[in-house]
Amino acid sequence: MKGNQAVQSSLFQNRFVRTILLSNILLQIGIWVRNFSVLLFVMEQTGNDPYAVSLISVAEYAPIFLFSFIGGTFADRWRPKRTMVWCDMLSATSVFAVFATLLFGSWKAVFFATLVSAILSQFSQPSSMKLFKQHVPAEQVQQGMALFQTNTAIFMILGPVFGTLVFQSFGIQTSMVVTGIAFFLSAAVLTRLPADRSEVQAKSSTGFWRELYDGVQYVKSKYVLTALAGTFAAIGLASGITQPLGVFLLTERLHLPKENLQWFMMVNGAAMLIGGGLIASLSKKVAPQRLLAIGMLAAAIALATMGMSTSIALTVVAQFMIGFFFPCFMIGISTLILQNTEQSFIGRVNGVLNPFFMGMMVISMSTAGWVKDKFSLLIVYEAAGAVFIIGLLFVIPLFKLPYQQKEPTAQPQK
C-alpha cells in the first residue's frame, strides 16, 4: 500500500502529469456537454429516429478512421506540445462556428462540431502519447494510465448529468458555448507543458509517405502489435454495433424514457471509478495482456446479459460489470503499446492500429440502425458478446510474454 501511495505521489509531482490531467478535465467537460446535448437535440429534431442517432456516432468515429494514419505520422514529425495546443484551439473555433450556424436555424450543423473534433483528436492524441513516453518513467506508465482512467470514470458519472442539465436548462446554443469555452481553456492549460524538444524537427527531411510506410512495417515486425490489431478490430466491431443502440435498450427492452440514459451512464462511470482504483492498486502485479483478457471476457458476459435482460436490476448489474472491467481495456492496451514501441514510432503505431478499431466501429455503427430494424436487440447484443470472445483469442498468445516493469525512458519533468 505504501508503495502504491509513493508512486501516486511521485506522479502528481510530475509537471507533465499535472498539466495533462487538468487539460483532460476541461476536455471531458466540453466533450460530455457536446455529446449529450447533440444526442438529445437530434432525438428531439428527428422523433427518436435510430438512423439519425447512429449518424452521430458515424460523425464522431468515421473521421478517426480516415485521419488516423495521417495524424499519427504527422504526430511523429511535428512538435507534440504545439500540436496539442493548436488542436484544442481549432476544436473550440469549430464549436463556435456551429453556434453561429445554429443562430440561423440550421440544426444539422451540430454534426459538424463532432466531426471536426474527431479529426483533430487524431493529431492530438498520439502527440499526448509521445509526451507521456518522454516524461513518465517506464515503471510508472501503468499507474499513470490508471490515473487517467480514473479521471475518465469520474466524468462517466458526472458528465451525463452535467451534459443533460446544461441542455435541458439552456438549450443547444448555450451547450455549444460551454463546449467551446472548455476547449479554449484546455488549450491555455497545455501551454504550461514542458517545452518541445528540438530533435522532433530532425525528421523533416524524410518524406511523409516513407515515414508512413516505415510505421506499417514496424507494426508488422512486432508480434505484440500485430496481435493487438486483431484485438482492436474485434473490440471495434462489438462496441460499434451496441453503442448507438444503448438508448433503445432502455426504451424498448426496459420501457424507460430516453432521459434515463444518463443514470445508466452514471452506473457505468461509478463502476469504472471503482474498477480503475482497484486496477491501479494491482497494476504492478498483473501483466497488461492479462488485464486486457480479463476485460474482454467480462465485456462478453455483460453484453450477452444485457441483450437477454428485461429486468432493470439485471441490466444495471451488467452495466456495472462493463464499467468495472473497462479500465482493463484502456490500461492494458495503452501499456502494451508504450512498452513495446520506440518513442519515435508512437504516433505511427497509433495511426496504424487505430484504423483496425475505428474501421470496424464505423462500419458497425453505420449499419446499427439497419441491423436493429432487421434483427432484434437480443440478437445484436448476443452477437457482440461472441465477437469479444473472438477478440480474446488474439490476446491469449500474449500470455507468453514476460511482464515488463522497466525500459529505457526519459527522466520525468518536474
Number of C-alpha atoms within 10 A of each C-alpha: 6 7 10 15 11 10 15 16 11 14 22 16 14 15 17 22 24 16 18 20 18 16 20 19 18 20 22 23 21 25 22 22 28 26 23 24 27 26 19 19 20 21 16 11 12 12 10 17 13 19 17 18 22 24 21 22 22 24 22 21 24 24 22 27 25 17 20 29 25 19 25 28 30 23 30 25 23 18 20 25 21 17 19 23 20 17 23 26 19 18 25 27 18 20 27 20 17 23 23 16 16 17 10 8 9 12 17 14 16 27 19 17 26 25 21 20 23 20 23 23 20 28 29 23 20 28 28 19 19 22 22 22 23 18 20 20 19 24 17 18 23 24 24 23 22 27 22 20 23 23 20 21 27 20 23 25 22 20 25 24 20 18 26 25 16 20 21 14 11 11 14 23 18 16 27 29 20 21 26 29 20 23 30 22 17 26 24 14 18 22 14 14 18 15 11 14 11 8 9 15 13 10 14 10 8 10 9 15 11 10 18 23 13 16 24 17 13 18 23 14 11 12 13 20 21 16 19 23 21 20 26 23 23 26 26 26 24 28 25 28 27 24 15 24 20 15 22 20 23 20 15 13 19 14 12 15 12 17 14 12 20 21 15 21 22 23 22 24 29 22 26 30 26 19 25 30 20 14 25 24 17 15 23 18 11 13 21 27 26 17 22 24 25 18 24 29 18 21 29 24 19 23 28 20 20 25 23 16 18 16 12 15 10 15 23 18 18 24 23 24 22 25 29 27 24 28 31 29 20 20 27 25 21 17 23 20 19 19 22 16 21 16 18 16 23 26 33 30 28 26 29 26 25 24 23 21 26 26 22 24 29 28 17 24 32 23 17 24 20 14 16 19 10 9 10 11 22 18 15 20 25 20 19 25 26 19 21 27 20 18 26 22 15 19 20 14 13 18 13 8 10 8 15 15 14 12 11 10 15 15 12 19 15 14
